[in-house]
Structure formats: structure tokens, C-alpha cells
């Protein structure tokens, strides 16, 4: 069990009982705090010598609002989740004074009534079981009531649940249990992503929800869009009433088109487009047709704001690779003399384009190697160096990549002249670019690809200082998709180290994580930033980068985020909770068991 301690300096600190490590502190030192008191209403307060409240737990709500506690415009409730890093569901008050439930900060699926111009409103839970919006004079301008409003109930609370619904609970003495007496969204299917982003939610006659997947399920019961659909041309249309599709992320990435056909054509003409959605009103249908080598999934629903969605999934055909002979490899690299990394050599094509040639294990089976080359040829991302060709001749196995014209990131950090080019903005862009590249390898390819050796030396900057990750896919080329040292969790941990290196300018990681966490935990996060950075440091970006790096570096790999979550945190589209100490190994619990967790 963890425990609190009130220090002589007046700071309330939460310790991890196993390691005695600080995991949270009130930051009220030297403010004359003399006592901590837990009130009957559940409010924990710190009092100074004049009985003034210096800090109170009611000012920092988590997922629950207690009677007497208020929620102002700058505060939120965030649902707990089996993912320890973040919560997808949030309750907050918008600029118009209305309460809103949203998913990932940008998809609103419930809005309270009333205020549109009132200012300085607060949400308030009364002891009688009413959720109210009150103005400055404490007058209620909007209210909703529980089913037992004004009944004799000793205990109540409002909670934003794991499933994204906001519910009011009352304690029933007779049954000695909690009962839900009100919920914001009556139809659970209307809570965004109840069945996942790609799932279909059916609201049954009994009032329960039934999640369906129109595609295929992964081992963890997540709905997966396959890269190849085995649909036949002319499939029949099948209607699904009272059914919801949550759409394709992100929702605001849109253009205005005049027709469904124009929307489809725009996606087909864009080499970066794999999915398109089309919005309109109508009856909900799901059907698939095969046309010009592209599978379209079209969904519609009757009389609802949940609109038609059309998704187009395109297949990526491998582009032609140059097949080099061993003699050509030797000629292009000057007899493999210019070594730029472990078994990596610099070369020049006849058109003066630079290449990087990786010498792989000669014992790799030829069929496995050619199969790996086929997989790698389908990898295309602006932040990954491109595979240009290969050599598979006798006992020689080489992969030929494009070579960025500039040097690797570690050289920029170490060199006084080059370092000046790494402004705060550029460092943030590099973090985001590398995260997107690794996320693509993990989830954007037909098969999972681990980098296995992500570090500053393997991040190149091109002539425009755009980050390009190199030396990826070697595990596949060696004939093994995953083995010791090649996993998603290792890539995530390596990315966390890379972020700290970029932020601090320090490449010695032995004590870096512990020092930066201590500085951040004690409110001195800005102290860890490289003093040689030119330009203004954005405090919000720094906070996001530090938090996500500490999550990536959790000793318990099960607590680390996936790269998709990392990308969203860095881009500011996903909130992230304060991380526990990354260097503390947490004891496994039933809640941590991956087999128990499943998918949300």
C-alpha cells in the first residue's frame, strides 16, 4: 500500500510503499501549512497557521464529483481506464457554459442544455441528487435530477465511467449497494467508441449494447481493418437499424465534396489516402463492392446525426526495386570501405544519389530473404529512409537504402555548430516525426515491423532537416519478425530515451531518466532543457514530451503506451496523466494482466 506524509515544510507527499519513491506531491512547501484534515464530505485540505485553506483535493477532481464539490471552466473529469497512461473520455465545461462529454479532446458526443452566453458558471452536485450549472450568485441556470431526487439518501456521487458515460449514484441502505439513478447518455451506443473506433454498436431491445466488427478481430478482440478484402463484386446490401459506426479518425481531417463519387475519386488520386469517409443523411446500410481493385465499405443510418460513412481501402503494390549484383555493390561502395555504422556502408549510384548499404547475415535462407525484401518494399513513409534495392547472390545478402544528405542526429547534438540548427521547434518536430515513423512500422504495415535499435545514430536529417529513421526491418530480413531485442515495447522504451536526449542535449542515459523525473516531479521541468537551445521553449509541449517519455521508459513494459498513443500525445490530441516513477518496478496485479484487460 502507498502512503501519505505531511513534511515539516508543509508539503503533502504520496510515497510508493515498495521503493519509498515520491509519486505525487502537493507543492505547498514553505507556505506555513500546519495540518491536513479530511472533512466529512470527502475533501482533504491543508491548513496554515491562520486556518486558511492552502490546498484542497476538491480543486483537483479526477473522475468523480462529490456533493458540495464544483467543476469550473478550467477543470475536467477524466474517466479511469485499463490503460494506465491516459483516458480517452473527458467531461469539461465549454466556453458557452455547457457541460460536454468528449473523446480524445475533439469528438463531442453529449452536451448539456441551457447556457450559451453566461459567464463564470460552475457545475455543482447537490446533496439532494441534482447536477446543476450555477452562476456567480449560486443560482441554478440548468439542472438535471436523479430518479431519487430529494429522497433521504446519505451518500451520492457523480462519476465519469470507464465506458464514457456520466452517471449519478446513490447508496441504497437496504441492499448495501450503489445504484445508478441518472446517466447522461441513455443509449450507450451514442458514446463514441463504445465498440472501438472501427466497431459497429447495436442497441438491443433490452437496452443493452452488442458490439460487432464488420472486418476481423485481433487476438485481443480489437476490430482490425484488413489490408486485403476478399469480397466479390456485386455483394448485396444488408440494412442494420439502430446501429452505429463511430467513423474513421481523425474526424476533422475533411474536405468539402459535392458527391460520393467525387469523394472516392479524391482518395484514389491521393497516394497517401487509404481511407475516406462521406457524410450525408439516409438509411443505415453496410455493403461491400469490388471495383477497379478497390474495396469500398459504405454505411448509412436513418434519421440521425451519425452520418453515412464510406471507407475505401487500397492495396499497396510493391514498387520495383533495383537488384544489384555483388560486384555492383562493391563498385558503388568502393569495396565496402566507407563504413558509416555496424555493417553499414556508404555508396553512390551512377546518378550521384547517395545510398546506405547494409551487409546482412550471409546464412539467411534465400527464400526468407526475398520474402522479407517483398515486405520491406511495401514500406513507404516520409520519415523512413526508402529501400532502393537489394543483393541476393550466392552467399551475399545486402539491403540498399537511400542515404540522407546530412548527418545523423547524434552528430547534431554533439557538434557545437550543427547544434544551433536544433531549435526548440525543430526538436519537437523531430520527436513527432520519429514517433510517426515508428508508429507506421508497428501498425501501418501489413505485418508488424520492429525497429529494434532506435537511437539518435539511426535518425538522419535530410537537406531540409526533416527526420528520417534508418536501419529498420533488419529483424524481418534476418528471417525473424520478433526475437529477443526486437519488440514494440523495446521500440517505445528506446523512443523515450531519444526524447530525453533531444530535450536535454545529454546522451549519457545512465542517470538521465532519474534526474529528469526528479526535476519534473519537483516542478523544475524547465531546468532539464538543453541550455544551448535557441528560441522560446513552449511549456505545454515540454510537459507533454516529458510525461510521454517517462511513460515510455516505465520499467514494467506493460505500462508503456503504444506508439499511436505517443503520436497523439505529442501532437496534443490526447491527454496524458502524470506518470509514476519510470525506474520503479510495479508489482503485477490482476488489473495489469493483459489477458484480463482485453480492449476498450
C-alpha positions as CSV (number, residue, x, y, z in Angstrom):
1,X,0.0,0.0,0.0
2,X,1.1,3.5,-0.7
3,X,1.0,6.2,2.0
4,X,0.9,10.0,2.5
5,X,3.2,12.0,4.6
6,X,3.0,15.7,5.7
7,X,6.5,17.0,5.8
8,X,7.8,19.6,8.3
9,X,7.9,22.1,5.4
10,X,4.2,21.7,4.9
11,X,4.1,19.5,1.8
12,X,1.9,16.5,1.4
13,X,3.7,13.7,-0.3
14,X,2.5,10.3,-1.7
15,X,5.0,7.6,-1.5
16,X,5.3,4.2,-3.2
17,X,5.4,1.7,-0.3
18,X,7.8,-0.7,-2.1
19,X,10.5,1.7,-3.0
20,X,9.7,4.8,-0.9
21,X,9.7,6.8,-4.1
22,X,7.8,10.0,-4.4
23,X,4.9,9.6,-6.9
24,X,3.0,12.8,-6.1
25,X,3.4,16.0,-4.0
26,X,1.2,19.0,-3.2
27,X,4.0,21.5,-3.8
28,X,2.9,23.6,-0.8
29,X,6.3,23.7,0.9
30,X,7.2,26.9,2.9
31,X,3.6,28.1,2.9
32,X,3.1,27.7,6.7
33,X,1.0,24.5,6.4
34,X,0.5,23.0,9.8
35,X,-2.2,20.3,9.4
36,X,-4.0,18.0,7.0
37,X,-7.7,17.4,7.6
38,X,-10.2,15.0,5.8
39,X,-13.7,16.5,6.1
40,X,-16.9,14.5,6.3
41,X,-17.7,15.5,2.7
42,X,-14.5,13.8,1.4
43,X,-12.5,16.9,0.9
44,X,-8.8,16.6,2.0
45,X,-7.5,20.1,3.0
46,X,-4.2,21.5,4.0
47,X,-4.5,24.4,6.6
48,X,-2.0,27.1,7.5
49,X,-1.4,28.7,10.9
50,X,-4.3,31.2,10.3
51,X,-6.7,28.3,9.4
52,X,-6.7,29.3,5.7
53,X,-7.0,26.5,3.1
54,X,-3.7,26.3,1.2
55,X,-4.7,23.2,-0.8
56,X,-7.7,21.0,-1.1
57,X,-8.5,17.8,-3.1
58,X,-11.8,19.3,-4.3
59,X,-9.8,21.6,-6.5
60,X,-8.2,18.7,-8.4
61,X,-11.1,16.3,-9.4
62,X,-10.2,13.0,-11.1
63,X,-13.2,11.0,-12.4
64,X,-15.7,11.8,-9.5
65,X,-17.6,14.8,-8.3
66,X,-18.9,14.7,-4.7
67,X,-21.8,16.7,-3.2
68,X,-20.5,20.2,-2.4
69,X,-17.7,19.9,-5.0
70,X,-17.8,22.2,-8.0
71,X,-16.3,21.9,-11.5
72,X,-15.3,25.2,-13.1
73,X,-14.4,26.0,-16.7
74,X,-10.8,25.1,-16.4
75,X,-11.3,21.7,-14.7
76,X,-12.2,18.4,-16.0
77,X,-13.3,14.9,-15.0
78,X,-11.4,12.2,-16.8
79,X,-12.6,8.6,-16.9
80,X,-10.3,5.9,-15.5
81,X,-9.1,3.3,-17.9
82,X,-7.3,0.0,-18.0
83,X,-4.6,1.8,-19.9
84,X,-2.6,3.4,-17.0
85,X,-1.2,6.2,-19.2
86,X,-4.3,8.1,-20.3
87,X,-8.0,8.4,-20.5
88,X,-10.0,8.8,-23.7
89,X,-13.1,10.2,-22.1
90,X,-13.4,13.7,-20.6
91,X,-16.1,15.9,-19.0
92,X,-15.5,19.6,-19.2
93,X,-17.3,23.0,-19.4
94,X,-17.1,24.7,-22.8
95,X,-16.8,28.4,-23.5
96,X,-20.6,28.7,-23.7
97,X,-21.1,27.4,-20.2
98,X,-22.3,23.9,-21.2
99,X,-21.0,20.6,-19.9
100,X,-19.7,18.4,-22.7
101,X,-18.5,14.8,-22.9
102,X,-15.8,14.2,-25.4
103,X,-13.5,11.5,-26.7
104,X,-9.8,12.4,-27.3
105,X,-10.4,16.1,-26.9
106,X,-12.1,16.6,-30.3
107,X,-15.2,14.4,-30.6
108,X,-18.1,15.6,-28.6
109,X,-20.9,13.1,-28.1
110,X,-23.0,14.7,-25.3
111,X,-23.8,18.4,-24.4
112,X,-25.9,19.6,-21.5
113,X,-28.7,22.1,-22.0
114,X,-29.0,25.8,-21.3
115,X,-26.3,28.5,-21.0
116,X,-25.0,29.9,-24.2
117,X,-23.7,33.3,-23.0
118,X,-23.5,33.1,-19.2
119,X,-20.0,33.5,-17.7
120,X,-18.3,32.3,-14.6
121,X,-20.5,29.2,-14.3
122,X,-19.7,26.2,-12.2
123,X,-21.1,22.6,-12.2
124,X,-22.3,21.6,-8.8
125,X,-23.6,18.3,-7.3
126,X,-26.2,18.9,-4.6
127,X,-26.8,16.7,-1.6
128,X,-30.3,16.2,-2.9
129,X,-29.1,14.5,-6.0
130,X,-29.2,17.3,-8.6
131,X,-26.5,18.2,-11.1
132,X,-26.6,21.9,-11.6
133,X,-25.0,24.7,-13.5
134,X,-24.8,27.8,-11.2
135,X,-24.0,31.4,-11.9
136,X,-21.9,33.7,-9.7
137,X,-24.9,34.3,-7.3
138,X,-25.2,30.5,-6.9
139,X,-28.5,30.5,-8.8
140,X,-29.1,27.3,-10.8
141,X,-29.4,28.1,-14.5
142,X,-29.6,24.4,-15.6
143,X,-30.4,21.2,-13.6
144,X,-30.9,17.5,-14.1
145,X,-32.2,15.3,-11.3
146,X,-31.6,11.7,-10.3
147,X,-34.6,9.3,-10.0
148,X,-34.5,9.6,-6.2
149,X,-34.1,13.4,-6.1
150,X,-34.8,14.7,-2.6
151,X,-35.2,11.2,-1.1
152,X,-33.4,10.5,2.1
153,X,-30.1,9.3,0.8
154,X,-26.9,9.5,2.9
155,X,-24.3,9.2,0.1
156,X,-24.2,10.2,-3.6
157,X,-21.5,10.8,-6.2
158,X,-21.2,11.7,-9.9
159,X,-18.7,9.7,-11.9
160,X,-17.4,9.6,-15.5
161,X,-17.2,5.9,-16.0
162,X,-14.7,3.8,-17.9
163,X,-17.3,3.3,-20.7
164,X,-17.5,7.1,-21.3
165,X,-20.9,7.6,-19.7
166,X,-21.6,10.1,-16.9
167,X,-23.7,8.6,-14.1
168,X,-25.1,9.7,-10.8
169,X,-25.1,7.1,-8.0
170,X,-27.0,6.8,-4.7
171,X,-26.3,4.5,-1.7
172,X,-29.1,2.1,-1.0
173,X,-29.1,1.1,2.7
174,X,-31.4,-1.9,2.2
175,X,-29.2,-3.6,-0.3
176,X,-25.9,-2.1,0.9
177,X,-25.0,-1.2,-2.6
178,X,-24.7,1.7,-5.1
179,X,-27.5,2.3,-7.7
180,X,-27.3,4.4,-10.8
181,X,-30.2,7.0,-10.7
182,X,-29.2,9.0,-13.8
183,X,-26.9,8.8,-16.8
184,X,-26.1,11.5,-19.4
185,X,-26.3,9.2,-22.5
186,X,-29.3,6.8,-22.3
187,X,-28.2,4.9,-25.5
188,X,-24.7,3.6,-24.7
189,X,-24.1,3.2,-28.4
190,X,-24.1,7.0,-28.7
191,X,-21.0,7.2,-26.5
192,X,-18.2,7.5,-29.1
193,X,-16.0,4.4,-29.5
194,X,-18.1,2.2,-27.2
195,X,-17.2,-0.6,-29.6
196,X,-13.9,0.8,-30.6
197,X,-13.2,3.2,-33.4
198,X,-13.9,0.6,-36.1
199,X,-16.6,-1.4,-34.4
200,X,-20.3,-1.3,-35.0
201,X,-22.6,-0.9,-32.0
202,X,-26.1,-2.4,-31.9
203,X,-28.6,-1.1,-29.3
204,X,-30.8,-4.1,-28.5
205,X,-34.5,-4.1,-27.5
206,X,-33.5,-4.9,-23.9
207,X,-31.5,-1.6,-23.7
208,X,-28.1,-3.3,-23.8
209,X,-25.3,-2.9,-26.4
210,X,-24.0,-5.5,-28.8
211,X,-20.6,-4.8,-30.4
212,X,-20.0,-6.2,-33.9
213,X,-16.9,-6.0,-36.1
214,X,-17.6,-5.7,-39.9
215,X,-13.9,-6.7,-40.6
216,X,-11.9,-9.1,-38.4
217,X,-10.8,-9.4,-34.8
218,X,-7.3,-9.5,-33.4
219,X,-6.3,-11.8,-30.6
220,X,-7.1,-9.0,-28.1
221,X,-10.6,-8.7,-29.6
222,X,-9.9,-5.4,-31.3
223,X,-11.6,-4.7,-34.6
224,X,-9.0,-4.7,-37.3
225,X,-9.3,-3.4,-40.9
226,X,-7.6,-5.9,-43.1
227,X,-5.3,-4.7,-45.9
228,X,-6.9,-7.1,-48.4
229,X,-10.7,-7.7,-48.5
230,X,-11.9,-11.0,-50.1
231,X,-15.2,-9.5,-51.3
232,X,-16.9,-10.4,-54.6
233,X,-18.3,-7.8,-57.0
234,X,-22.0,-7.1,-56.6
235,X,-22.4,-8.0,-52.9
236,X,-26.0,-7.5,-51.7
237,X,-26.9,-4.5,-49.4
238,X,-27.9,-5.5,-45.9
239,X,-29.7,-3.0,-43.7
240,X,-28.8,-2.6,-40.0
241,X,-31.3,-0.5,-38.0
242,X,-30.4,1.2,-34.6
243,X,-26.8,0.6,-35.4
244,X,-23.8,3.0,-35.1
245,X,-20.5,3.2,-36.8
246,X,-18.0,5.5,-35.0
247,X,-16.1,6.6,-38.1
248,X,-12.5,7.0,-39.0
249,X,-10.0,9.0,-37.0
250,X,-9.3,11.9,-37.2
251,X,-12.8,13.4,-37.6
252,X,-11.8,17.0,-38.6
253,X,-9.5,16.0,-41.4
254,X,-12.0,16.7,-44.2
255,X,-12.7,18.5,-47.4
256,X,-16.0,19.6,-49.0
257,X,-17.2,17.5,-52.0
258,X,-20.3,17.5,-54.0
259,X,-20.9,13.8,-54.3
260,X,-19.9,10.4,-53.0
261,X,-18.2,9.7,-56.4
262,X,-16.1,12.8,-56.1
263,X,-15.0,11.8,-52.6
264,X,-14.0,8.4,-53.8
265,X,-12.0,9.8,-56.7
266,X,-10.2,12.3,-54.4
267,X,-9.0,9.4,-52.3
268,X,-8.0,7.3,-55.3
269,X,-5.9,10.1,-56.7
270,X,-4.1,10.7,-53.4
271,X,-1.3,8.2,-52.9
272,X,-1.3,8.9,-49.2
273,X,-5.1,8.2,-48.8
274,X,-6.1,4.7,-47.6
275,X,-9.5,5.6,-46.0
276,X,-12.2,8.2,-46.9
277,X,-15.5,9.0,-45.2
278,X,-18.5,10.6,-46.8
279,X,-21.3,12.3,-44.7
280,X,-24.9,12.6,-45.7
281,X,-28.4,11.5,-44.3
282,X,-30.2,8.3,-45.1
283,X,-30.9,4.8,-44.0
284,X,-28.1,2.8,-42.5
285,X,-26.6,0.1,-44.7
286,X,-23.4,-1.9,-44.8
287,X,-22.3,-3.4,-48.0
288,X,-19.1,-4.1,-49.9
289,X,-18.3,-4.0,-53.6
290,X,-15.1,-4.6,-55.6
291,X,-14.4,-2.0,-58.2
292,X,-11.2,-1.2,-60.0
293,X,-9.2,-3.2,-57.4
294,X,-10.5,-1.2,-54.5
295,X,-12.9,-2.3,-51.8
296,X,-15.5,0.3,-50.6
297,X,-17.4,-0.1,-47.3
298,X,-20.5,2.1,-47.3
299,X,-22.5,2.7,-44.1
300,X,-25.7,4.7,-43.6
301,X,-28.2,5.2,-40.8
302,X,-31.8,6.6,-40.7
303,X,-32.8,9.9,-39.1
304,X,-29.6,10.6,-37.1
305,X,-26.7,12.9,-36.9
306,X,-24.5,9.8,-37.1
307,X,-23.9,10.1,-40.8
308,X,-23.0,8.0,-43.9
309,X,-19.5,6.7,-43.8
310,X,-17.7,5.4,-46.8
311,X,-14.3,3.8,-46.4
312,X,-12.0,3.0,-49.2
313,X,-9.2,0.5,-48.6
314,X,-6.5,0.4,-51.2
315,X,-3.9,-2.2,-51.7
316,X,-0.2,-1.2,-51.8
317,X,1.6,-2.8,-54.7
318,X,5.3,-3.3,-54.2
319,X,7.3,-0.8,-56.3
320,X,10.1,-2.1,-58.4
321,X,13.4,-2.4,-56.5
322,X,16.8,-2.4,-58.1
323,X,18.5,-5.8,-58.0
324,X,22.2,-5.4,-57.5
325,X,25.0,-7.9,-58.1
326,X,27.7,-8.3,-55.5
327,X,30.2,-6.8,-57.9
328,X,28.0,-3.7,-58.3
329,X,27.7,-3.4,-54.6
330,X,31.5,-3.4,-54.3
331,X,31.8,-0.9,-57.1
332,X,29.2,1.5,-55.7
333,X,30.7,1.4,-52.2
334,X,34.4,1.4,-53.1
335,X,34.9,-2.1,-51.9
336,X,32.8,-1.5,-48.8
337,X,35.4,0.8,-47.4
338,X,33.4,3.8,-46.2
339,X,31.7,2.4,-43.1
340,X,29.0,4.6,-41.5
341,X,27.7,2.1,-39.0
342,X,27.8,-1.5,-37.9
343,X,27.9,-3.5,-41.2
344,X,26.6,-0.3,-42.9
345,X,28.5,1.3,-45.8
346,X,28.1,4.5,-47.8
347,X,27.8,4.4,-51.5
348,X,27.0,6.5,-54.6
349,X,24.7,5.5,-57.5
350,X,25.7,6.5,-61.1
351,X,23.1,9.3,-60.9
352,X,25.1,10.7,-57.8
353,X,22.3,9.7,-55.4
354,X,23.8,8.6,-52.0
355,X,22.9,5.1,-50.7
356,X,23.5,3.2,-47.5
357,X,24.2,-0.5,-47.9
358,X,23.6,-2.9,-45.1
359,X,25.6,-6.2,-45.1
360,X,23.4,-8.9,-43.5
361,X,24.0,-12.4,-42.3
362,X,25.1,-14.5,-45.3
363,X,23.5,-17.6,-43.9
364,X,19.9,-16.2,-44.3
365,X,17.8,-18.5,-46.3
366,X,17.3,-17.1,-49.8
367,X,13.5,-17.6,-49.8
368,X,13.2,-15.9,-46.4
369,X,15.4,-13.1,-47.6
370,X,13.4,-12.5,-50.8
371,X,10.1,-12.7,-48.8
372,X,11.5,-10.1,-46.4
373,X,12.5,-7.8,-49.3
374,X,9.0,-8.0,-50.7
375,X,7.6,-6.9,-47.3
376,X,10.1,-4.1,-46.9
377,X,9.3,-2.9,-50.4
378,X,5.8,-2.0,-49.3
379,X,7.1,0.3,-46.5
380,X,6.6,3.9,-47.6
381,X,6.7,6.8,-45.1
382,X,8.2,10.3,-45.4
383,X,10.1,9.8,-42.1
384,X,11.6,6.5,-43.1
385,X,14.6,6.1,-45.4
386,X,13.5,4.3,-48.6
387,X,14.6,0.8,-49.6
388,X,16.1,1.3,-53.1
389,X,17.2,-2.3,-53.8
390,X,18.9,-5.4,-52.6
391,X,21.5,-8.0,-53.4
392,X,20.9,-11.8,-53.1
393,X,23.7,-13.5,-54.8
394,X,25.3,-16.7,-53.7
395,X,26.2,-16.1,-50.0
396,X,25.8,-12.4,-50.2
397,X,22.8,-10.6,-48.6
398,X,22.6,-6.8,-48.8
399,X,19.8,-4.2,-48.4
400,X,20.3,-0.9,-50.2
401,X,18.6,2.2,-48.7
402,X,18.6,5.8,-49.7
403,X,21.0,7.9,-47.7
404,X,20.1,11.3,-46.2
405,X,22.5,14.0,-47.3
406,X,23.0,15.4,-43.8
407,X,24.5,13.6,-40.8
408,X,22.7,11.7,-38.0
409,X,21.0,13.3,-35.1
410,X,23.7,12.4,-32.6
411,X,26.2,14.4,-34.6
412,X,23.9,17.4,-34.4
413,X,23.7,17.1,-30.7
414,X,27.5,16.8,-30.2
415,X,28.6,19.4,-32.7
416,X,28.6,23.0,-31.5
417,X,27.9,24.4,-34.9
418,X,25.3,21.9,-36.0
419,X,23.5,22.1,-32.6
420,X,22.5,25.7,-33.4
421,X,20.1,24.4,-36.0
422,X,18.3,22.3,-33.4
423,X,15.9,25.0,-32.1
424,X,13.1,24.1,-29.7
425,X,10.6,23.9,-32.6
426,X,12.9,21.7,-34.6
427,X,13.4,19.3,-31.7
428,X,9.7,19.0,-31.2
429,X,9.2,18.3,-34.9
430,X,11.9,15.6,-34.8
431,X,10.2,13.9,-31.8
432,X,6.9,13.9,-33.6
433,X,8.4,12.7,-36.9
434,X,10.3,9.8,-35.4
435,X,7.2,8.8,-33.4
436,X,5.1,8.7,-36.6
437,X,7.7,6.7,-38.4
438,X,7.8,4.0,-35.6
439,X,4.0,4.1,-35.3
440,X,3.8,3.3,-39.0
441,X,6.2,0.4,-38.7
442,X,4.1,-1.0,-35.8
443,X,0.6,-0.5,-37.1
444,X,0.7,0.9,-40.7
445,X,2.4,-2.1,-42.4
446,X,0.8,-5.3,-43.4
447,X,2.8,-7.0,-40.7
448,X,4.3,-5.7,-37.5
449,X,7.8,-4.4,-38.0
450,X,10.1,-3.6,-35.1
451,X,13.0,-1.2,-35.4
452,X,14.9,-2.9,-32.6
453,X,17.7,-0.3,-32.5
454,X,16.2,3.1,-32.3
455,X,18.7,5.8,-31.2
456,X,20.0,9.2,-32.3
457,X,22.6,7.5,-34.5
458,X,19.8,5.9,-36.6
459,X,17.9,9.2,-37.1
460,X,19.1,11.1,-40.1
461,X,18.3,14.7,-41.0
462,X,17.9,15.4,-44.7
463,X,18.8,18.7,-46.5
464,X,15.6,20.2,-45.1
465,X,16.4,19.0,-41.6
466,X,13.5,16.5,-41.9
467,X,14.0,13.4,-39.7
468,X,14.3,10.1,-41.4
469,X,14.6,6.9,-39.4
470,X,17.1,4.3,-40.9
471,X,18.2,0.8,-40.1
472,X,14.7,-0.6,-39.7
473,X,13.4,-4.0,-40.7
474,X,16.6,-6.0,-40.1
475,X,14.7,-8.5,-37.9
476,X,12.5,-9.4,-40.8
477,X,15.4,-9.6,-43.1
478,X,17.1,-12.0,-40.7
479,X,14.1,-14.2,-41.0
480,X,12.5,-13.4,-37.7
481,X,9.7,-10.9,-37.2
482,X,10.3,-10.8,-33.4
483,X,13.0,-12.1,-31.2
484,X,14.9,-11.0,-28.1
485,X,15.7,-7.3,-28.5
486,X,13.0,-6.7,-31.2
487,X,9.6,-5.8,-29.8
488,X,7.1,-2.9,-29.7
489,X,7.9,-2.4,-26.0
490,X,11.6,-2.0,-26.7
491,X,11.0,0.5,-29.5
492,X,8.8,2.5,-27.2
493,X,11.5,2.5,-24.5
494,X,14.1,3.5,-27.0
495,X,11.9,6.3,-28.2
496,X,11.6,7.6,-24.6
497,X,15.4,7.7,-24.3
498,X,15.6,9.6,-27.7
499,X,13.1,12.2,-26.5
500,X,15.1,12.8,-23.3
501,X,18.3,13.1,-25.3
502,X,16.7,15.7,-27.6
503,X,15.2,17.7,-24.7
504,X,18.3,17.7,-22.5
505,X,21.1,17.5,-25.1
506,X,22.7,14.8,-23.0
507,X,23.4,11.3,-24.5
508,X,24.5,9.7,-21.2
509,X,21.4,7.8,-20.2
510,X,22.7,6.1,-17.1
511,X,21.3,8.7,-14.6
512,X,19.4,10.9,-17.1
513,X,15.9,9.4,-16.6
514,X,16.1,9.5,-12.8
515,X,17.4,13.1,-12.7
516,X,14.9,14.5,-15.3
517,X,12.0,12.8,-13.4
518,X,13.1,14.3,-10.1
519,X,13.4,17.8,-11.6
520,X,10.0,17.4,-13.3
521,X,8.3,16.0,-10.2
522,X,9.5,18.9,-8.1
523,X,8.2,21.5,-10.5
524,X,11.5,22.3,-12.2
525,X,10.9,20.6,-15.6
526,X,12.3,23.6,-17.4
527,X,15.7,23.0,-15.8
528,X,16.2,19.8,-17.8
529,X,16.0,21.6,-21.2
530,X,19.3,22.0,-23.1
531,X,20.6,25.4,-22.2
532,X,22.1,25.7,-25.7
533,X,18.6,25.8,-27.3
534,X,17.9,29.0,-29.2
535,X,14.4,30.3,-29.2
536,X,11.4,30.1,-26.8
537,X,10.6,26.8,-25.1
538,X,6.9,26.0,-25.2
539,X,5.9,24.9,-21.7
540,X,2.9,22.8,-22.8
541,X,5.0,21.0,-25.4
542,X,7.7,20.4,-22.8
543,X,5.2,19.0,-20.3
544,X,3.7,16.6,-22.9
545,X,7.2,15.5,-24.1
546,X,8.4,14.8,-20.5
547,X,5.3,13.0,-19.5
548,X,5.2,10.7,-22.5
549,X,9.0,10.0,-22.3
550,X,8.5,8.9,-18.7
551,X,5.6,6.6,-19.7
552,X,7.7,5.2,-22.5
553,X,10.5,4.4,-20.0
554,X,8.4,2.5,-17.5
555,X,10.4,-0.4,-16.1
556,X,7.2,-2.5,-16.3
557,X,6.8,-2.8,-20.1
558,X,3.1,-3.5,-19.8
559,X,2.6,0.1,-18.6
560,X,4.2,1.6,-21.7
561,X,2.0,3.3,-24.3
562,X,1.7,2.1,-27.9
563,X,3.3,4.4,-30.5
564,X,-0.1,5.5,-31.8
565,X,-0.8,7.0,-28.3
566,X,2.6,8.5,-28.2
567,X,2.0,10.3,-31.5
568,X,-1.3,11.7,-30.3
569,X,0.1,13.0,-27.0
570,X,3.0,14.8,-28.8
571,X,0.5,16.3,-31.3
572,X,-1.7,17.5,-28.4
573,X,-4.7,15.5,-29.4
574,X,-4.6,13.1,-26.4
575,X,-4.3,14.0,-22.7
576,X,-1.7,12.1,-20.7
577,X,-1.8,11.5,-17.0
578,X,1.2,12.3,-14.7
579,X,3.5,9.2,-14.9
580,X,4.7,7.2,-11.9
581,X,8.5,6.9,-11.4
582,X,9.8,5.1,-14.5
583,X,12.6,3.4,-12.6
584,X,10.3,1.6,-10.2
585,X,9.1,-1.9,-11.0
586,X,5.4,-2.2,-10.1
587,X,4.1,-5.4,-8.7
588,X,1.8,-7.3,-11.2
589,X,-1.8,-7.2,-10.3
590,X,-5.0,-8.7,-11.7
591,X,-5.9,-5.4,-13.3
592,X,-2.5,-5.4,-15.0
593,X,-2.9,-8.8,-16.5
594,X,-3.1,-8.4,-20.3
595,X,-5.4,-11.4,-20.5
596,X,-7.9,-9.6,-18.2
597,X,-7.7,-6.3,-19.9
598,X,-8.9,-7.1,-23.4
599,X,-9.8,-4.0,-25.4
600,X,-11.9,-1.0,-24.6
